[in-house]
Amino acid sequence: MPASLTENCTSEAQLEKIIKGQERKFRWRDDWPALEKALMETGTASILKHNRSKKIDGIFLE
């Protein structure tokens, strides 16, 4: 679930909105801390991937 939600995440603000939305749905579950951690990890990886691709595109464009 976390990977599909965050695969197109491009900023920290967007990731925070995703996490807050999921928290409203799932905070009552016992495994919410694990889900939140997974969302943070996959979201951060997606943001880094997006930023790297932007830098590479910038290098090729110049």
PDBQT receptor file of N, H, CA, C and O in Angstrom, charges set to zero:
ATOM      1  N   MET A   1       0.800  -1.199   0.000  1.00  0.00    +0.000 N 
ATOM      2  CA  MET A   1       0.000   0.000   0.000  1.00  0.00    +0.000 C 
ATOM      3  C   MET A   1       0.851   1.274   0.000  1.00  0.00    +0.000 C 
ATOM      4  O   MET A   1       0.575   2.165  -0.804  1.00  0.00    +0.000 OA
ATOM      5  N   PRO A   2       1.867   1.409   0.855  1.00  0.00    +0.000 N 
ATOM      6  CA  PRO A   2       2.624   2.663   0.882  1.00  0.00    +0.000 C 
ATOM      7  C   PRO A   2       3.281   3.015  -0.452  1.00  0.00    +0.000 C 
ATOM      8  O   PRO A   2       3.319   4.183  -0.839  1.00  0.00    +0.000 OA
ATOM      9  N   ALA A   3       3.788   2.021  -1.142  1.00  0.00    +0.000 N 
ATOM     10  H   ALA A   3       3.757   1.072  -0.828  1.00  0.00    +0.000 HD
ATOM     11  CA  ALA A   3       4.486   2.310  -2.397  1.00  0.00    +0.000 C 
ATOM     12  C   ALA A   3       3.532   2.880  -3.441  1.00  0.00    +0.000 C 
ATOM     13  O   ALA A   3       3.896   3.800  -4.173  1.00  0.00    +0.000 OA
ATOM     14  N   SER A   4       2.325   2.347  -3.517  1.00  0.00    +0.000 N 
ATOM     15  H   SER A   4       2.030   1.599  -2.922  1.00  0.00    +0.000 HD
ATOM     16  CA  SER A   4       1.385   2.838  -4.518  1.00  0.00    +0.000 C 
ATOM     17  C   SER A   4       0.901   4.252  -4.195  1.00  0.00    +0.000 C 
ATOM     18  O   SER A   4       0.584   5.020  -5.103  1.00  0.00    +0.000 OA
ATOM     19  N   LEU A   5       0.843   4.597  -2.925  1.00  0.00    +0.000 N 
ATOM     20  H   LEU A   5       1.101   3.973  -2.187  1.00  0.00    +0.000 HD
ATOM     21  CA  LEU A   5       0.399   5.934  -2.533  1.00  0.00    +0.000 C 
ATOM     22  C   LEU A   5       1.471   6.990  -2.759  1.00  0.00    +0.000 C 
ATOM     23  O   LEU A   5       1.159   8.140  -3.068  1.00  0.00    +0.000 OA
ATOM     24  N   THR A   6       2.709   6.609  -2.609  1.00  0.00    +0.000 N 
ATOM     25  H   THR A   6       2.962   5.675  -2.358  1.00  0.00    +0.000 HD
ATOM     26  CA  THR A   6       3.782   7.605  -2.635  1.00  0.00    +0.000 C 
ATOM     27  C   THR A   6       4.666   7.533  -3.878  1.00  0.00    +0.000 C 
ATOM     28  O   THR A   6       5.666   8.248  -3.950  1.00  0.00    +0.000 OA
ATOM     29  N   GLU A   7       4.333   6.700  -4.849  1.00  0.00    +0.000 N 
ATOM     30  H   GLU A   7       3.521   6.119  -4.790  1.00  0.00    +0.000 HD
ATOM     31  CA  GLU A   7       5.244   6.529  -5.987  1.00  0.00    +0.000 C 
ATOM     32  C   GLU A   7       5.430   7.797  -6.802  1.00  0.00    +0.000 C 
ATOM     33  O   GLU A   7       6.469   7.953  -7.442  1.00  0.00    +0.000 OA
ATOM     34  N   ASN A   8       4.466   8.706  -6.804  1.00  0.00    +0.000 N 
ATOM     35  H   ASN A   8       3.622   8.579  -6.283  1.00  0.00    +0.000 HD
ATOM     36  CA  ASN A   8       4.590   9.961  -7.550  1.00  0.00    +0.000 C 
ATOM     37  C   ASN A   8       4.775  11.163  -6.646  1.00  0.00    +0.000 C 
ATOM     38  O   ASN A   8       4.539  12.297  -7.063  1.00  0.00    +0.000 OA
ATOM     39  N   CYS A   9       5.191  10.929  -5.422  1.00  0.00    +0.000 N 
ATOM     40  H   CYS A   9       5.382  10.008  -5.084  1.00  0.00    +0.000 HD
ATOM     41  CA  CYS A   9       5.382  11.998  -4.448  1.00  0.00    +0.000 C 
ATOM     42  C   CYS A   9       6.614  12.825  -4.837  1.00  0.00    +0.000 C 
ATOM     43  O   CYS A   9       7.681  12.272  -5.107  1.00  0.00    +0.000 OA
ATOM     44  N   THR A  10       6.455  14.156  -4.864  1.00  0.00    +0.000 N 
ATOM     45  H   THR A  10       5.589  14.605  -4.645  1.00  0.00    +0.000 HD
ATOM     46  CA  THR A  10       7.551  15.006  -5.317  1.00  0.00    +0.000 C 
ATOM     47  C   THR A  10       8.015  16.030  -4.290  1.00  0.00    +0.000 C 
ATOM     48  O   THR A  10       9.007  16.723  -4.520  1.00  0.00    +0.000 OA
ATOM     49  N   SER A  11       7.309  16.142  -3.145  1.00  0.00    +0.000 N 
ATOM     50  H   SER A  11       6.503  15.579  -2.958  1.00  0.00    +0.000 HD
ATOM     51  CA  SER A  11       7.718  17.130  -2.151  1.00  0.00    +0.000 C 
ATOM     52  C   SER A  11       7.348  16.663  -0.749  1.00  0.00    +0.000 C 
ATOM     53  O   SER A  11       6.512  15.779  -0.565  1.00  0.00    +0.000 OA
ATOM     54  N   GLU A  12       7.998  17.283   0.233  1.00  0.00    +0.000 N 
ATOM     55  H   GLU A  12       8.678  18.001   0.084  1.00  0.00    +0.000 HD
ATOM     56  CA  GLU A  12       7.717  16.960   1.634  1.00  0.00    +0.000 C 
ATOM     57  C   GLU A  12       6.277  17.328   1.993  1.00  0.00    +0.000 C 
ATOM     58  O   GLU A  12       5.628  16.606   2.749  1.00  0.00    +0.000 OA
ATOM     59  N   ALA A  13       5.778  18.432   1.465  1.00  0.00    +0.000 N 
ATOM     60  H   ALA A  13       6.305  19.018   0.851  1.00  0.00    +0.000 HD
ATOM     61  CA  ALA A  13       4.409  18.857   1.761  1.00  0.00    +0.000 C 
ATOM     62  C   ALA A  13       3.401  17.837   1.230  1.00  0.00    +0.000 C 
ATOM     63  O   ALA A  13       2.417  17.520   1.898  1.00  0.00    +0.000 OA
ATOM     64  N   GLN A  14       3.651  17.340   0.048  1.00  0.00    +0.000 N 
ATOM     65  H   GLN A  14       4.450  17.598  -0.494  1.00  0.00    +0.000 HD
ATOM     66  CA  GLN A  14       2.772  16.325  -0.532  1.00  0.00    +0.000 C 
ATOM     67  C   GLN A  14       2.811  15.051   0.303  1.00  0.00    +0.000 C 
ATOM     68  O   GLN A  14       1.770  14.442   0.548  1.00  0.00    +0.000 OA
ATOM     69  N   LEU A  15       3.990  14.646   0.739  1.00  0.00    +0.000 N 
ATOM     70  H   LEU A  15       4.836  15.141   0.540  1.00  0.00    +0.000 HD
ATOM     71  CA  LEU A  15       4.132  13.453   1.571  1.00  0.00    +0.000 C 
ATOM     72  C   LEU A  15       3.383  13.631   2.891  1.00  0.00    +0.000 C 
ATOM     73  O   LEU A  15       2.728  12.705   3.367  1.00  0.00    +0.000 OA
ATOM     74  N   GLU A  16       3.481  14.808   3.472  1.00  0.00    +0.000 N 
ATOM     75  H   GLU A  16       4.013  15.561   3.086  1.00  0.00    +0.000 HD
ATOM     76  CA  GLU A  16       2.787  15.079   4.736  1.00  0.00    +0.000 C 
ATOM     77  C   GLU A  16       1.271  14.975   4.565  1.00  0.00    +0.000 C 
ATOM     78  O   GLU A  16       0.583  14.456   5.444  1.00  0.00    +0.000 OA
ATOM     79  N   LYS A  17       0.754  15.461   3.451  1.00  0.00    +0.000 N 
ATOM     80  H   LYS A  17       1.313  15.883   2.737  1.00  0.00    +0.000 HD
ATOM     81  CA  LYS A  17      -0.685  15.356   3.189  1.00  0.00    +0.000 C 
ATOM     82  C   LYS A  17      -1.110  13.899   3.038  1.00  0.00    +0.000 C 
ATOM     83  O   LYS A  17      -2.171  13.506   3.524  1.00  0.00    +0.000 OA
ATOM     84  N   ILE A  18      -0.296  13.109   2.376  1.00  0.00    +0.000 N 
ATOM     85  H   ILE A  18       0.566  13.428   1.982  1.00  0.00    +0.000 HD
ATOM     86  CA  ILE A  18      -0.600  11.688   2.208  1.00  0.00    +0.000 C 
ATOM     87  C   ILE A  18      -0.636  10.999   3.565  1.00  0.00    +0.000 C 
ATOM     88  O   ILE A  18      -1.549  10.223   3.848  1.00  0.00    +0.000 OA
ATOM     89  N   ILE A  19       0.348  11.278   4.394  1.00  0.00    +0.000 N 
ATOM     90  H   ILE A  19       1.089  11.908   4.163  1.00  0.00    +0.000 HD
ATOM     91  CA  ILE A  19       0.420  10.653   5.716  1.00  0.00    +0.000 C 
ATOM     92  C   ILE A  19      -0.769  11.076   6.581  1.00  0.00    +0.000 C 
ATOM     93  O   ILE A  19      -1.366  10.239   7.258  1.00  0.00    +0.000 OA
ATOM     94  N   LYS A  20      -1.115  12.350   6.567  1.00  0.00    +0.000 N 
ATOM     95  H   LYS A  20      -0.630  13.030   6.017  1.00  0.00    +0.000 HD
ATOM     96  CA  LYS A  20      -2.254  12.811   7.372  1.00  0.00    +0.000 C 
ATOM     97  C   LYS A  20      -3.556  12.174   6.906  1.00  0.00    +0.000 C 
ATOM     98  O   LYS A  20      -4.398  11.810   7.727  1.00  0.00    +0.000 OA
ATOM     99  N   GLY A  21      -3.724  12.037   5.608  1.00  0.00    +0.000 N 
ATOM    100  H   GLY A  21      -3.039  12.333   4.941  1.00  0.00    +0.000 HD
ATOM    101  CA  GLY A  21      -4.928  11.398   5.078  1.00  0.00    +0.000 C 
ATOM    102  C   GLY A  21      -5.021   9.940   5.495  1.00  0.00    +0.000 C 
ATOM    103  O   GLY A  21      -6.095   9.458   5.855  1.00  0.00    +0.000 OA
ATOM    104  N   GLN A  22      -3.898   9.242   5.445  1.00  0.00    +0.000 N 
ATOM    105  H   GLN A  22      -3.026   9.633   5.152  1.00  0.00    +0.000 HD
ATOM    106  CA  GLN A  22      -3.887   7.842   5.851  1.00  0.00    +0.000 C 
ATOM    107  C   GLN A  22      -4.068   7.706   7.355  1.00  0.00    +0.000 C 
ATOM    108  O   GLN A  22      -4.681   6.750   7.829  1.00  0.00    +0.000 OA
ATOM    109  N   GLU A  23      -3.537   8.659   8.099  1.00  0.00    +0.000 N 
ATOM    110  H   GLU A  23      -3.039   9.436   7.713  1.00  0.00    +0.000 HD
ATOM    111  CA  GLU A  23      -3.683   8.615   9.554  1.00  0.00    +0.000 C 
ATOM    112  C   GLU A  23      -5.154   8.724   9.952  1.00  0.00    +0.000 C 
ATOM    113  O   GLU A  23      -5.599   8.054  10.884  1.00  0.00    +0.000 OA
ATOM    114  N   ARG A  24      -5.899   9.560   9.253  1.00  0.00    +0.000 N 
ATOM    115  H   ARG A  24      -5.538  10.104   8.496  1.00  0.00    +0.000 HD
ATOM    116  CA  ARG A  24      -7.325   9.691   9.557  1.00  0.00    +0.000 C 
ATOM    117  C   ARG A  24      -8.055   8.370   9.365  1.00  0.00    +0.000 C 
ATOM    118  O   ARG A  24      -9.003   8.065  10.089  1.00  0.00    +0.000 OA
ATOM    119  N   LYS A  25      -7.611   7.591   8.391  1.00  0.00    +0.000 N 
ATOM    120  H   LYS A  25      -6.840   7.838   7.804  1.00  0.00    +0.000 HD
ATOM    121  CA  LYS A  25      -8.268   6.318   8.110  1.00  0.00    +0.000 C 
ATOM    122  C   LYS A  25      -7.799   5.193   9.032  1.00  0.00    +0.000 C 
ATOM    123  O   LYS A  25      -8.598   4.350   9.441  1.00  0.00    +0.000 OA
ATOM    124  N   PHE A  26      -6.509   5.179   9.356  1.00  0.00    +0.000 N 
ATOM    125  H   PHE A  26      -5.860   5.864   9.024  1.00  0.00    +0.000 HD
ATOM    126  CA  PHE A  26      -5.921   3.988   9.964  1.00  0.00    +0.000 C 
ATOM    127  C   PHE A  26      -5.301   4.171  11.345  1.00  0.00    +0.000 C 
ATOM    128  O   PHE A  26      -4.716   3.218  11.861  1.00  0.00    +0.000 OA
ATOM    129  N   ARG A  27      -5.398   5.335  11.967  1.00  0.00    +0.000 N 
ATOM    130  H   ARG A  27      -5.873   6.108  11.548  1.00  0.00    +0.000 HD
ATOM    131  CA  ARG A  27      -4.723   5.538  13.251  1.00  0.00    +0.000 C 
ATOM    132  C   ARG A  27      -5.238   4.627  14.350  1.00  0.00    +0.000 C 
ATOM    133  O   ARG A  27      -4.535   4.400  15.335  1.00  0.00    +0.000 OA
ATOM    134  N   TRP A  28      -6.440   4.104  14.209  1.00  0.00    +0.000 N 
ATOM    135  H   TRP A  28      -7.011   4.289  13.409  1.00  0.00    +0.000 HD
ATOM    136  CA  TRP A  28      -7.020   3.202  15.210  1.00  0.00    +0.000 C 
ATOM    137  C   TRP A  28      -6.405   1.807  15.159  1.00  0.00    +0.000 C 
ATOM    138  O   TRP A  28      -6.558   1.030  16.102  1.00  0.00    +0.000 OA
ATOM    139  N   ARG A  29      -5.712   1.483  14.074  1.00  0.00    +0.000 N 
ATOM    140  H   ARG A  29      -5.588   2.115  13.309  1.00  0.00    +0.000 HD
ATOM    141  CA  ARG A  29      -5.137   0.149  13.935  1.00  0.00    +0.000 C 
ATOM    142  C   ARG A  29      -3.869   0.018  14.778  1.00  0.00    +0.000 C 
ATOM    143  O   ARG A  29      -3.135   0.984  14.987  1.00  0.00    +0.000 OA
ATOM    144  N   ASP A  30      -3.639  -1.184  15.246  1.00  0.00    +0.000 N 
ATOM    145  H   ASP A  30      -4.235  -1.968  15.076  1.00  0.00    +0.000 HD
ATOM    146  CA  ASP A  30      -2.437  -1.450  16.051  1.00  0.00    +0.000 C 
ATOM    147  C   ASP A  30      -1.158  -1.264  15.246  1.00  0.00    +0.000 C 
ATOM    148  O   ASP A  30      -0.121  -0.898  15.799  1.00  0.00    +0.000 OA
ATOM    149  N   ASP A  31      -1.228  -1.513  13.954  1.00  0.00    +0.000 N 
ATOM    150  H   ASP A  31      -2.071  -1.811  13.505  1.00  0.00    +0.000 HD
ATOM    151  CA  ASP A  31      -0.025  -1.428  13.128  1.00  0.00    +0.000 C 
ATOM    152  C   ASP A  31       0.165  -0.060  12.467  1.00  0.00    +0.000 C 
ATOM    153  O   ASP A  31       0.958   0.061  11.534  1.00  0.00    +0.000 OA
ATOM    154  N   TRP A  32      -0.548   0.968  12.932  1.00  0.00    +0.000 N 
ATOM    155  H   TRP A  32      -1.192   0.870  13.690  1.00  0.00    +0.000 HD
ATOM    156  CA  TRP A  32      -0.398   2.294  12.340  1.00  0.00    +0.000 C 
ATOM    157  C   TRP A  32       1.041   2.819  12.392  1.00  0.00    +0.000 C 
ATOM    158  O   TRP A  32       1.506   3.370  11.394  1.00  0.00    +0.000 OA
ATOM    159  N   PRO A  33       1.770   2.674  13.511  1.00  0.00    +0.000 N 
ATOM    160  CA  PRO A  33       3.153   3.170  13.500  1.00  0.00    +0.000 C 
ATOM    161  C   PRO A  33       4.009   2.533  12.396  1.00  0.00    +0.000 C 
ATOM    162  O   PRO A  33       4.843   3.208  11.792  1.00  0.00    +0.000 OA
ATOM    163  N   ALA A  34       3.808   1.260  12.138  1.00  0.00    +0.000 N 
ATOM    164  H   ALA A  34       3.131   0.712  12.629  1.00  0.00    +0.000 HD
ATOM    165  CA  ALA A  34       4.558   0.590  11.076  1.00  0.00    +0.000 C 
ATOM    166  C   ALA A  34       4.136   1.112   9.703  1.00  0.00    +0.000 C 
ATOM    167  O   ALA A  34       4.977   1.315   8.827  1.00  0.00    +0.000 OA
ATOM    168  N   LEU A  35       2.846   1.326   9.521  1.00  0.00    +0.000 N 
ATOM    169  H   LEU A  35       2.163   1.161  10.232  1.00  0.00    +0.000 HD
ATOM    170  CA  LEU A  35       2.361   1.879   8.253  1.00  0.00    +0.000 C 
ATOM    171  C   LEU A  35       2.900   3.287   8.022  1.00  0.00    +0.000 C 
ATOM    172  O   LEU A  35       3.300   3.634   6.911  1.00  0.00    +0.000 OA
ATOM    173  N   GLU A  36       2.905   4.091   9.079  1.00  0.00    +0.000 N 
ATOM    174  H   GLU A  36       2.580   3.809   9.982  1.00  0.00    +0.000 HD
ATOM    175  CA  GLU A  36       3.419   5.456   8.968  1.00  0.00    +0.000 C 
ATOM    176  C   GLU A  36       4.908   5.446   8.608  1.00  0.00    +0.000 C 
ATOM    177  O   GLU A  36       5.358   6.234   7.776  1.00  0.00    +0.000 OA
ATOM    178  N   LYS A  37       5.656   4.558   9.232  1.00  0.00    +0.000 N 
ATOM    179  H   LYS A  37       5.290   3.918   9.908  1.00  0.00    +0.000 HD
ATOM    180  CA  LYS A  37       7.084   4.453   8.940  1.00  0.00    +0.000 C 
ATOM    181  C   LYS A  37       7.304   4.046   7.488  1.00  0.00    +0.000 C 
ATOM    182  O   LYS A  37       8.176   4.592   6.812  1.00  0.00    +0.000 OA
ATOM    183  N   ALA A  38       6.517   3.090   7.011  1.00  0.00    +0.000 N 
ATOM    184  H   ALA A  38       5.809   2.647   7.561  1.00  0.00    +0.000 HD
ATOM    185  CA  ALA A  38       6.645   2.647   5.624  1.00  0.00    +0.000 C 
ATOM    186  C   ALA A  38       6.298   3.776   4.654  1.00  0.00    +0.000 C 
ATOM    187  O   ALA A  38       6.963   3.939   3.631  1.00  0.00    +0.000 OA
ATOM    188  N   LEU A  39       5.266   4.551   4.968  1.00  0.00    +0.000 N 
ATOM    189  H   LEU A  39       4.726   4.418   5.799  1.00  0.00    +0.000 HD
ATOM    190  CA  LEU A  39       4.915   5.696   4.128  1.00  0.00    +0.000 C 
ATOM    191  C   LEU A  39       6.049   6.715   4.082  1.00  0.00    +0.000 C 
ATOM    192  O   LEU A  39       6.369   7.250   3.021  1.00  0.00    +0.000 OA
ATOM    193  N   MET A  40       6.653   6.979   5.238  1.00  0.00    +0.000 N 
ATOM    194  H   MET A  40       6.393   6.544   6.100  1.00  0.00    +0.000 HD
ATOM    195  CA  MET A  40       7.769   7.930   5.293  1.00  0.00    +0.000 C 
ATOM    196  C   MET A  40       8.946   7.440   4.452  1.00  0.00    +0.000 C 
ATOM    197  O   MET A  40       9.543   8.213   3.703  1.00  0.00    +0.000 OA
ATOM    198  N   GLU A  41       9.278   6.163   4.576  1.00  0.00    +0.000 N 
ATOM    199  H   GLU A  41       8.793   5.534   5.184  1.00  0.00    +0.000 HD
ATOM    200  CA  GLU A  41      10.429   5.623   3.849  1.00  0.00    +0.000 C 
ATOM    201  C   GLU A  41      10.198   5.638   2.343  1.00  0.00    +0.000 C 
ATOM    202  O   GLU A  41      11.058   6.088   1.585  1.00  0.00    +0.000 OA
ATOM    203  N   THR A  42       9.038   5.146   1.908  1.00  0.00    +0.000 N 
ATOM    204  H   THR A  42       8.339   4.781   2.524  1.00  0.00    +0.000 HD
ATOM    205  CA  THR A  42       8.787   5.102   0.471  1.00  0.00    +0.000 C 
ATOM    206  C   THR A  42       8.595   6.504  -0.100  1.00  0.00    +0.000 C 
ATOM    207  O   THR A  42       9.003   6.779  -1.229  1.00  0.00    +0.000 OA
ATOM    208  N   GLY A  43       7.976   7.387   0.676  1.00  0.00    +0.000 N 
ATOM    209  H   GLY A  43       7.645   7.164   1.592  1.00  0.00    +0.000 HD
ATOM    210  CA  GLY A  43       7.796   8.765   0.216  1.00  0.00    +0.000 C 
ATOM    211  C   GLY A  43       9.113   9.503   0.085  1.00  0.00    +0.000 C 
ATOM    212  O   GLY A  43       9.335  10.222  -0.889  1.00  0.00    +0.000 OA
ATOM    213  N   THR A  44       9.979   9.327   1.055  1.00  0.00    +0.000 N 
ATOM    214  H   THR A  44       9.799   8.743   1.847  1.00  0.00    +0.000 HD
ATOM    215  CA  THR A  44      11.290   9.970   1.008  1.00  0.00    +0.000 C 
ATOM    216  C   THR A  44      12.103   9.442  -0.177  1.00  0.00    +0.000 C 
ATOM    217  O   THR A  44      12.777  10.212  -0.860  1.00  0.00    +0.000 OA
ATOM    218  N   ALA A  45      12.040   8.152  -0.417  1.00  0.00    +0.000 N 
ATOM    219  H   ALA A  45      11.492   7.526   0.138  1.00  0.00    +0.000 HD
ATOM    220  CA  ALA A  45      12.748   7.568  -1.560  1.00  0.00    +0.000 C 
ATOM    221  C   ALA A  45      12.194   8.119  -2.872  1.00  0.00    +0.000 C 
ATOM    222  O   ALA A  45      12.954   8.397  -3.800  1.00  0.00    +0.000 OA
ATOM    223  N   SER A  46      10.895   8.273  -2.950  1.00  0.00    +0.000 N 
ATOM    224  H   SER A  46      10.278   8.046  -2.197  1.00  0.00    +0.000 HD
ATOM    225  CA  SER A  46      10.280   8.812  -4.159  1.00  0.00    +0.000 C 
ATOM    226  C   SER A  46      10.684  10.269  -4.392  1.00  0.00    +0.000 C 
ATOM    227  O   SER A  46      10.941  10.676  -5.526  1.00  0.00    +0.000 OA
ATOM    228  N   ILE A  47      10.737  11.045  -3.316  1.00  0.00    +0.000 N 
ATOM    229  H   ILE A  47      10.529  10.714  -2.395  1.00  0.00    +0.000 HD
ATOM    230  CA  ILE A  47      11.158  12.449  -3.427  1.00  0.00    +0.000 C 
ATOM    231  C   ILE A  47      12.607  12.529  -3.901  1.00  0.00    +0.000 C 
ATOM    232  O   ILE A  47      12.932  13.334  -4.774  1.00  0.00    +0.000 OA
ATOM    233  N   LEU A  48      13.476  11.700  -3.329  1.00  0.00    +0.000 N 
ATOM    234  H   LEU A  48      13.212  11.047  -2.620  1.00  0.00    +0.000 HD
ATOM    235  CA  LEU A  48      14.878  11.686  -3.758  1.00  0.00    +0.000 C 
ATOM    236  C   LEU A  48      15.006  11.296  -5.225  1.00  0.00    +0.000 C 
ATOM    237  O   LEU A  48      15.781  11.899  -5.967  1.00  0.00    +0.000 OA
ATOM    238  N   LYS A  49      14.252  10.297  -5.639  1.00  0.00    +0.000 N 
ATOM    239  H   LYS A  49      13.622   9.807  -5.036  1.00  0.00    +0.000 HD
ATOM    240  CA  LYS A  49      14.277   9.855  -7.040  1.00  0.00    +0.000 C 
ATOM    241  C   LYS A  49      13.831  10.991  -7.958  1.00  0.00    +0.000 C 
ATOM    242  O   LYS A  49      14.434  11.225  -9.005  1.00  0.00    +0.000 OA
ATOM    243  N   HIS A  50      12.773  11.694  -7.558  1.00  0.00    +0.000 N 
ATOM    244  H   HIS A  50      12.283  11.505  -6.708  1.00  0.00    +0.000 HD
ATOM    245  CA  HIS A  50      12.277  12.818  -8.354  1.00  0.00    +0.000 C 
ATOM    246  C   HIS A  50      13.334  13.920  -8.455  1.00  0.00    +0.000 C 
ATOM    247  O   HIS A  50      13.573  14.460  -9.535  1.00  0.00    +0.000 OA
ATOM    248  N   ASN A  51      13.963  14.248  -7.324  1.00  0.00    +0.000 N 
ATOM    249  H   ASN A  51      13.769  13.809  -6.446  1.00  0.00    +0.000 HD
ATOM    250  CA  ASN A  51      14.983  15.301  -7.319  1.00  0.00    +0.000 C 
ATOM    251  C   ASN A  51      16.192  14.917  -8.153  1.00  0.00    +0.000 C 
ATOM    252  O   ASN A  51      16.755  15.761  -8.851  1.00  0.00    +0.000 OA
ATOM    253  N   ARG A  52      16.596  13.663  -8.092  1.00  0.00    +0.000 N 
ATOM    254  H   ARG A  52      16.139  12.978  -7.525  1.00  0.00    +0.000 HD
ATOM    255  CA  ARG A  52      17.732  13.214  -8.918  1.00  0.00    +0.000 C 
ATOM    256  C   ARG A  52      17.402  13.304 -10.388  1.00  0.00    +0.000 C 
ATOM    257  O   ARG A  52      18.240  13.734 -11.181  1.00  0.00    +0.000 OA
ATOM    258  N   SER A  53      16.197  12.907 -10.775  1.00  0.00    +0.000 N 
ATOM    259  H   SER A  53      15.517  12.558 -10.130  1.00  0.00    +0.000 HD
ATOM    260  CA  SER A  53      15.830  12.967 -12.185  1.00  0.00    +0.000 C 
ATOM    261  C   SER A  53      15.766  14.416 -12.662  1.00  0.00    +0.000 C 
ATOM    262  O   SER A  53      16.087  14.704 -13.815  1.00  0.00    +0.000 OA
ATOM    263  N   LYS A  54      15.355  15.321 -11.788  1.00  0.00    +0.000 N 
ATOM    264  H   LYS A  54      15.094  15.087 -10.851  1.00  0.00    +0.000 HD
ATOM    265  CA  LYS A  54      15.322  16.733 -12.141  1.00  0.00    +0.000 C 
ATOM    266  C   LYS A  54      16.735  17.258 -12.377  1.00  0.00    +0.000 C 
ATOM    267  O   LYS A  54      16.968  18.005 -13.328  1.00  0.00    +0.000 OA
ATOM    268  N   LYS A  55      17.677  16.874 -11.523  1.00  0.00    +0.000 N 
ATOM    269  H   LYS A  55      17.489  16.267 -10.751  1.00  0.00    +0.000 HD
ATOM    270  CA  LYS A  55      19.059  17.327 -11.682  1.00  0.00    +0.000 C 
ATOM    271  C   LYS A  55      19.663  16.778 -12.960  1.00  0.00    +0.000 C 
ATOM    272  O   LYS A  55      20.375  17.491 -13.667  1.00  0.00    +0.000 OA
ATOM    273  N   ILE A  56      19.389  15.528 -13.261  1.00  0.00    +0.000 N 
ATOM    274  H   ILE A  56      18.811  14.948 -12.687  1.00  0.00    +0.000 HD
ATOM    275  CA  ILE A  56      19.920  14.919 -14.481  1.00  0.00    +0.000 C 
ATOM    276  C   ILE A  56      19.345  15.618 -15.700  1.00  0.00    +0.000 C 
ATOM    277  O   ILE A  56      20.074  15.914 -16.647  1.00  0.00    +0.000 OA
ATOM    278  N   ASP A  57      18.028  15.888 -15.687  1.00  0.00    +0.000 N 
ATOM    279  H   ASP A  57      17.436  15.648 -14.917  1.00  0.00    +0.000 HD
ATOM    280  CA  ASP A  57      17.418  16.600 -16.803  1.00  0.00    +0.000 C 
ATOM    281  C   ASP A  57      18.043  17.982 -16.968  1.00  0.00    +0.000 C 
ATOM    282  O   ASP A  57      18.281  18.433 -18.088  1.00  0.00    +0.000 OA
ATOM    283  N   GLY A  58      18.307  18.651 -15.848  1.00  0.00    +0.000 N 
ATOM    284  H   GLY A  58      18.114  18.285 -14.938  1.00  0.00    +0.000 HD
ATOM    285  CA  GLY A  58      18.908  19.975 -15.907  1.00  0.00    +0.000 C 
ATOM    286  C   GLY A  58      20.290  19.955 -16.518  1.00  0.00    +0.000 C 
ATOM    287  O   GLY A  58      20.659  20.859 -17.268  1.00  0.00    +0.000 OA
ATOM    288  N   ILE A  59      21.059  18.923 -16.197  1.00  0.00    +0.000 N 
ATOM    289  H   ILE A  59      20.760  18.189 -15.587  1.00  0.00    +0.000 HD
ATOM    290  CA  ILE A  59      22.416  18.795 -16.740  1.00  0.00    +0.000 C 
ATOM    291  C   ILE A  59      22.364  18.600 -18.248  1.00  0.00    +0.000 C 
ATOM    292  O   ILE A  59      23.145  19.203 -18.983  1.00  0.00    +0.000 OA
ATOM    293  N   PHE A  60      21.453  17.766 -18.705  1.00  0.00    +0.000 N 
ATOM    294  H   PHE A  60      20.818  17.275 -18.108  1.00  0.00    +0.000 HD
ATOM    295  CA  PHE A  60      21.355  17.503 -20.145  1.00  0.00    +0.000 C 
ATOM    296  C   PHE A  60      20.806  18.706 -20.916  1.00  0.00    +0.000 C 
ATOM    297  O   PHE A  60      21.115  18.892 -22.093  1.00  0.00    +0.000 OA
ATOM    298  N   LEU A  61      20.004  19.504 -20.255  1.00  0.00    +0.000 N 
ATOM    299  H   LEU A  61      19.752  19.353 -19.299  1.00  0.00    +0.000 HD
ATOM    300  CA  LEU A  61      19.437  20.645 -20.941  1.00  0.00    +0.000 C 
ATOM    301  C   LEU A  61      20.436  21.790 -21.108  1.00  0.00    +0.000 C 
ATOM    302  O   LEU A  61      20.305  22.593 -22.032  1.00  0.00    +0.000 OA
ATOM    303  N   GLU A  62      21.407  21.870 -20.246  1.00  0.00    +0.000 N 
ATOM    304  H   GLU A  62      21.513  21.217 -19.496  1.00  0.00    +0.000 HD
ATOM    305  CA  GLU A  62      22.348  22.985 -20.298  1.00  0.00    +0.000 C 
ATOM    306  C   GLU A  62      23.436  22.813 -21.311  1.00  0.00    +0.000 C 
ATOM    307  O   GLU A  62      24.293  23.686 -21.450  1.00  0.00    +0.000 OA
TER     308      GLU A  62
